[in-house]
Amino acid sequence: MAKDATRSLMQLDKLVSFLDRELAIAKFKDDSHNGLQVANSGRVTKVCVGVDATLPFFEKAAACGADLAICHHGLSWSDSLKRITGLNYRLLSFLLKHDLALWACHLPLDAHPQLGNNACLARALGLRACRPAFDYHGQMIGVCGALPQPVLFTVFQKLVARVVGNEVRVLDFGRRTVRTVGIVSGGGASQIDQAAELGLDVYVTGESNLYAYNLARQEDLNAVFAGHYATEKCGVQAVGRLLRRRFGLPVEFVDMGIVY
């Protein structure tokens, strides 16, 4: 789909500088090379946001006429692009062929106090008195807070499912009635010990593992696993809304409908 010349035009470098500063990417140690991972010819007229930098996402973004894709999980991790062969070649070739830039933001987008996945989930769940929590390599990436009033854990499970638009898995080893909640989106099972140390009623994350099961059972802790993808859709959408308000750019969220 050809780019529409009548759209408002934004210089890529100015947009990237704004995003880098707004998400404070320089403050985080991360395996992801956060920021601009692939450039284009220098202009942005439409943005597509999504969770994962995959070929299906890129194809949908190009079909929408985007010249900038924004992802939570980008392409460049540690030395992942050491060799540009196989899938790496196909991904980069597609971006270059379609003049589609890629900007990615991993841990900073989990931790951001307004735009972050965890902050957005906390607001959607109605949590109050939220504060940063859950250390990951010396960085606080999650949040904890309290519901306005105690609710049955079964009611809370349904609330989480409705907010993320996904079925949830549950460990009901704790109190029947819950109020205090901790959240680490995505693959946060390893932080469940910190939820126990904080004395929270329930811990919400994306994926489960055996460690989380065993610890929750021994610590009498409730947990809700709402899907890695499902718990990390809201951050990129919040970034998209910010760009729309600040720069008047058309922004589209590309939902891949993943249930993991």
Buried (B, 14 or more C-beta within 10 A) or exposed (E): EEBEEEBEEBEBEEBBEBBBEBBEBEEBEBEBBBBBBBBBEEBBBBBBBBBBBBEEBBEBBBEBBBBBBBBBBBBBBEEEBEEEEEEBEEBBEBBEEBBBBBBBBBBBBBBBEEBBBBBBBBBBBBBEEBEBBBEBEEBBBBBBBBBEEBBEBEEBBEBBBEBBEBEBEBBBBBBEBBBBBBBBBBBBBBBBBBBBEEEBBBBBBBBBEEEBBEBBEEBEBBBBBBBBBBBBBBBBBBBBBBBBEEBEBBBBBBBEEBEE
